[in-house]
Amino acid sequence: MNWNPNRLRPYSGYRPTVGDGITGTFWNKSSQNLPPGPRPLPLIGNLHIMDLKRPYRTMLKLSKQYGPVLGIQMGPRRIVVLTGYETVKEALVNQADAFADRPTFALFQELAQGFGVSLSNGENWKVMRRFALSTLRDYGMGKRTIEDRILEECSVLIKKFESYEGNPFETVTIMNAAVSNIIVAILLDKRFDYEDPTYIRLLKLVNENIRLFGSSSLTLYNMFPALGFLLGAYKTVIQNRDELFAFINATFIKHLRDLDENDQRSFIDSFLIQQQEEKKTNKTNVYFHNKNLTVIVANLFAAGTETTATTLRWGLLLMMKHPEIQTKVQEEIARVVGSSQPRIEHRTKMPYTDAVVHEIQRFADIVPTNLPHATATDVTLNGYFIPKGTHIMPLLSSVLHDESQWEKPHKFYPEHFLNSDGEFVKRDAFMPFSAGRRACLGETLAKMELFLFFTSLLQKFTFQLPPGTSQEDLDLTPAIGLTTSPMPHKLCALPRF
């Protein structure tokens, strides 16, 4: 796949600007009541005390000393960390507009250049988010049409699991392929076979970049962009980005050739129609251009694949770790669904299974640091002054494990979501999709996928450890990355009928 530089101009270099969170004289004004934090060293700031592989763990420890709003310095960049349900809710929900921006640090600028929806700001972000939400709904998000698509994919996935005949196998590629086919159906009106080499390559590009985003190498790059030429991880991320963009460009050019305004079949079709409408009206503020299309499709492809697939892999791992919970889920499925295919309408009649799915999301803590935010204006939080443009880290891990909100925050305990009568209860501190203006676009779709894939698999299979593996061998330590996937492992899917 050849990258066309005219499609999305390569980024020419990161230059900090006023209000981007870089430490300056503003932070040194003693008259401002700034968040407390550890004393930084020259140049490196607080890097010497950080666990660069899992920085959120250091941040959680520091919050016990400095409180739920604390300032740390990563190299020359000042970051305000928010911890605990009450503080994160106050920022992201109660003061949503003030905390709705993304920071303008090196890697974000390099990857998206302010386009798309995940990493953009201002009017571009508002227009792209509004379009993405309405178009995802148009193509079935939360509706019966996409439910049928998911159930078709569940059937294919079940046959794939059956093909292993109870022998141990790894689930990373299979689960990513199954889940990704749902967002691919919306974006491209297409379905890929799990063995399709192009599809496998695309999934690898996304997975490798998400893993590298959480690496200490790219953390250092964000602090010191001039080091980029020395860092292999940085070069790999950019190469992967270029290859993914090249595929997307080739795909939407094909869609443009076949475009029929009266027969729109995909997200890309809808964008291209909007693009033509925008050109007809000669608007000066143009948003529906190819750069935005390339980045927003990449955003949705990545977001619609990795987190849901990772959550499902955690779910199967936790069922092997807790076979008694697996048995209770299977008994409820048998009682409510029988041998028919599980559907969303069954969820309200399956409180225990629903509680287990929610607890998998809480316990797995898929995006512990959240995607970073930035303040869109000067703001006061918990009595502390935070200047406009400050890099904000609202730790979702601190919300999902908040000891004031959860009875057993560090245990896998489905009863977190059940009352004394065994009925499902919502919990305010359940924020795996974040909250506020930057909450996950595909939350409704992800919830449907998680329930249908999980119940379909548990209906057909009992998941066990490979022969010769004990419960003590089962490692629940998360792997390193932007998302916390399980460590590599194999499982056995034993048919139940």
N, C-alpha and C positions, 0 to 999 in steps of 0.2 A: 504494500500500500504506500503510495507516494504522497507525501504531505505537500499541499499547495500553499505556499506562503502568502499568496494573495487572498486566500480565504480568511485567514486569521493571522494578522501580522505578528511575528514573534516579538516577545517583550524585550525591550532594549536595555532594561536595567532598573533596579529599584532605588528610588531616592526618597528618603523620609521627608515628610512635609509637616507643617504646623498642624497639630491636632491629630496626629496619627498614633499617639500613645508613647512616642519616644520621650525619654526623660529630658527635661529642659528646665529653664529657670522657673517656669510656672509651678513645677512640683516642689520647688525649694522655698516657696513663699511660706514663711512660718505663720502668716495670718490665716491661712486656710487650714481647716480641720480635716486633714487627709487621712485615709485609712492607715492604721498601724501595720507594721510588718518588720521582718528581720533587716538588720543593717546591711546594705549592699557593699560589695567591694568595688574598687575602680574597675571599669571596663567590663568585668564579667558579672557584676551585680550579685545576684544570689545563686548563680549557676552552681557554685561549689557545694551547696547544700541540697541540690535537687536530684531526685532520682529521674534522670533524663529518659529512661525507658518507660517509666510509669509516673510522670510528674504529678498526677492527681493524688497519689499516695502521700507525697511530701506536702502538697497543699492541704490535704485533710489533717495531717499532723500539725501543721502550722496554725490551722484554724482553731485548734484546741488551745493554743497559746495566745493568739491575737484576736480571736473572735470571728464571727461569720462574715465580716467584711474586712479583708486584709490586702495590703499592697505588697507585691514582690517585684523584684527586678530581674528580668531575664536578659542578660547582656545589657544593652543600653535601653531596653524597652520596659516601661513600667506597666504592670498588669495588676488589675484588681480582681481578686478571687472572691466569689460568693458561695457560701456553703449553707446547707440546711434548708428545709422546706419553706419556712416563713420568709427568709431573706431572698431566696431565689424567686418565690412567688411575688414578693413585693416589687422586685426589679422587672421580671419578665411579664407579669400580668397587670399588677396595679400601676406600674410606670412603664407600660409596654412601649410607647412611642420613644421614650428617652433612651431605652436600651435596645432598639431595633436594628442598629447598624451592624455591619461587619467591619472588622479592623482592616486597614490597608497595609498588611505586612507582605513581605517579599513573595512567599510561595503563592498566596491567594492572587496577587497581581500577575504573577508569572503564568499561572494556570488559566485564569479566566479573563483577565484584563478588564474587569468590571462588567462583563456580560453575563447572560444567563440569569439564574434566580438564586442559587445557593450562596454565591459569594459576592453578589452585586449590592449596590446601595441606591438610595435616592429614587428618582422617578423610573429609571430603568427596572429596578427591582420591583416596584409597585406594579408596573405594567405587565412585566413577565409573570409575576406571581398571580395576578388577577387572571391573566390568560390561561396559565397552567391549571389553576384550580377549576375554572369553568370548563376547560376542554377535557380534563380528566373526568369530570362528571359527565360530560357529553358522551364520552366513550365508555361509560358504565361504572365508574368508581362508585361503590356503594349500592349498585343496582344488580338486578337479576342477571343481566347480560354478562357482566364480568364474573359473577358467581358461577355461571355455567362454564365459562372459560377456565376458571380455577379448578372446577370439578373434573373437567376433561384432562387437565394437566395432572391432577391427583391420580387419575386412572393410569396415565402413562408412567408416573413415578412408581406406583405400586407394582406394575409389571416389571420395571427395572429392578426394584428391590427383590421381587420374586425370582429374577434370573440368577441371583446369587445362591439360591437353594439353601439358605441358612448358613452359608460360609461367611467368614469375616470380610468386610469391605469398608473402604473409606467413603465418606459421604460428601466431601467438600464440593467437588465438581458437579456431582449429580444434583445436590440440593440447590446449588447456585443456578444450575441450568433450568431446573423446574420452576423456581421462583421467578427467575429473570424472564422466562417466557411470557409471564403475565404482563409485565410492563412493556416487553417487546411487542406484544399483541396490540397494545394501545399506541405505542410510538410508531410502529412500522406496519401494522396489520399483517404480522408474519409470525410463524412459529419455527423455531430451530430444533433439529434433532440433537439429542444430547451428545452425539458423537461428531457433530458437524465441526470440522477443524477451525473454520472461521469463528464460529460461536465460542468454542473452547478458548481460542486466542483472545477474543474480546473479554471474556470473563476473567482470564488471567491478567489482562491489562488493568482491569478495575481492581481486582483483588490485590495485586501486587502494589498498586499505588496506595490503596487504603492502608495496607500494612506499613508501607514506607512512610506515610504521613505521620505515623506515631513513632518513628525512629528518632534516636538521639541525633543522628546526622542531620535530619531536616529541621529538628528543633534548633540546632546550631546555625543552620542556614538562615532561618527566620531572624535570628538574633544578629548574624553577621553575614549579610548577603554576598559580600565580596569574596567569601570563601567558597562560593558555589562551584567554581571551576575545579576545586580540589575534591569535591564530594561525589562519590559514585552514585549514591542514592538520589541526589538531585538530578543527575544526568539521566538516570533510569526513569524517574517520574516524568520528565519532560519528553523523553522518547516515547513512553507509553501514551502520554497525552496526545502527542502528534499522530500516533498510529490510530488511536481511537477516533480523533477528529477526522482523519482522512477517510475512515470507513463511513462516518456519519455524513460527510460531504458527498461522497459517492452515492450514498443512499438517497439523500434528499434531492440530488440532481435527477436521479431516476424517477422519483416521485413527481418532480416538476414536469418531466416529459409526459407522464401519464395522468396529469392532474385533470380532474373533472369537478368543476364547482358544484355540480348537482349530485355528486357521488363521492363525498368525502369519507375516507375509510380509516384515517389514522390521525394522530396528533400532528405529524409532519404535514399531512394534507391541509389540516386546518390552519397551521401556521403559514403555509405558502399562500393560501387563499387570503388570509389577513394581510400578508405582504403585498399582494396584488391590489387589494383595496386601499392600502396605505399609499401606494404609488399613484393611484387614480386621483386621490384627494390632494396630492402634492403637499402633504403636511411637512412643516419644518422640523417638528420633533419626531424623527423616525426611529421606531424601535424594532419593527419586524424585518430585520435584515439578517443576512446569512450568519454573521458572527453570533448574534443572539441565538439563532436556531441551533447552531452547532453546539454551543455551550449548554443550552437548556436541555437538549436531548441527552448530552453526556451527563448532566446533573441528574436527570430523572432515571436514566439507565443505571447509574451507580447506586443512587438512593433506593431504587426499586428492587435492587438485587441483594446487596450485601447484608444489610441489617436484618432483613426478614429471614434470609437463608441461615444466617449465623444464629438467630434466635431459635429457629427450628432445630438446628444441630445441638444447641445447648439443651433443648427440650428432650431430645432422644437420649442424650448423655445423662441428664438428670433422672430420666425414667429408669435407666440401668442402675443408677446410684440408689434409687428409691423404688425397688420393685413393688413394694406394698402400695405406693401411690399409683404406679402404673396399673396395677390390678383394679384399684377403685375407679380409675378413669374408664378402663375397659368395661367394667360392670355397668357404669352409668351409660356408656355408649350402647351396650347391648339392650339395656332396659328402655332407653328412649328412642334409639334409632333402629335397633334390630339389625337386619341384614341389608337394609336399604342404604343408599348413599347419604352421609351426613350433609345437612344444609344449614345455612345461617339461621333459619327459622327454628332449628333445634336448640340454639344456644341458650335461650331463656329457660329451657326445660332441663338444662345440664349445668347447674350451678357449680358443681365440684370441678368438672372439666374446665369451665370458664375460669374458675379460681386458679387452677393449675397453670393454664396458659398465661394468665396475668402474673402469677408468681414466677414463672420462667423468665418473663421480661424483667421483672424487678430484680430477681436474684442475679441473672446473667449480666445486667448492668452494661449493655452493649456499647453505649457511647458515654463513658464515665465523665469525660471533660466537657461534653456538649460541643457543638461547633462554637467557636469563640464569637462573642458579640462585641460591639463598641457603642459608646454613648453618642447619641445624635445631638446632644446638647449638654451644657453644664447641668449637673443634677446632684441632689442630696439624697443619700440612702443611709438609713439607720443613724442619722446625725452626721455622717461623713460627707465631705464635698468631693465630687468626682468630676473632673473637667471633661468637656466635649472631646470626643475622639479617643478616649481612654479604652484600651483593650480590656474586655471583661471576660472572665471565665466563670460562668455559672455552673458549678459542678453538679451534674445530674446524679453522680454517684452518691453525693452527700444527701440528696433528697431521697433516693431510693433506699438508702440505709440509715436514714435519720432516726436516731434512737428515741426521739420524742414522738415519732409517728408510727413506728412499727414495733410490734411486740417482740419479735425475734429477728432483728434486722439482718443478722449475718447467717441466718439459717434458711434453708429452703422449706417454707412453711405455707402451704396453700391456704391455711385457715386465716391468713391475713385478709383474705377477700371473702370470708364467710361469716355470717352471724351465728348466734347460738342455735338457731333453727336450721342451719345448713343452707341458708339462702345467700345468693351472691350479693356482696356489698361493694360499692365503688369507694375508692380511697382517694382523697384529695392529693396526697403526696405521691400518687402513681403518675410519674412524668417521664416515661421512657422516650416519648416523642417530643420532649421539651415542651414549651408553653409560650403563649404570647404571639407576637407578630411573626416570629421565626419558627413556630412549631412546624413539625414535619408536614409537608404538602400531602403526602400519601398515607396519612394516618388511617383513614377509613379503609383504604385498600389493604394496608398491612394487617389491620385487625381481622379482616375477612380472610386473608390468606393464612394467617397463623392458625385461626380456629379450624378452617377447612382442611388444610394440610395435616395438622396435628391429629385431628379426630379421624381422618381417613386412614392415616398410617397406623394409629393405635387400634383402630377397628380390625385391621387386617393382620397386624403383626404384634408379637411380643419381642421387645428388644432386650438382648442379653449381651454380656461381655464375651469376647472370644474365649474359647477353651484355654484353660491354663492361666486366665487373668482373674485376679481377686478384686474385691471391692476396695481393698487398700491400694491396689495399683491404679485405681481410677483417679486421674489427676484433674482437679477442678481449677487449677491455676490458669488464668486467662493468658492467651498469647499476647505479644506486644503488637500494637498497631493503633490506628485511630479508633477502630472498633475492637472490642475484646472478644475475639473468637476463641473457641476451645482449643486446647493443645491438640496436635494431630493424634487421632485415635481411630480404631476400627470397631465395628459393632456387628452383631449378628441379628438379622431380622427373621424370626421364626414364624412361619404362617400359623394363624390361629384356627383355620378351618381346613 
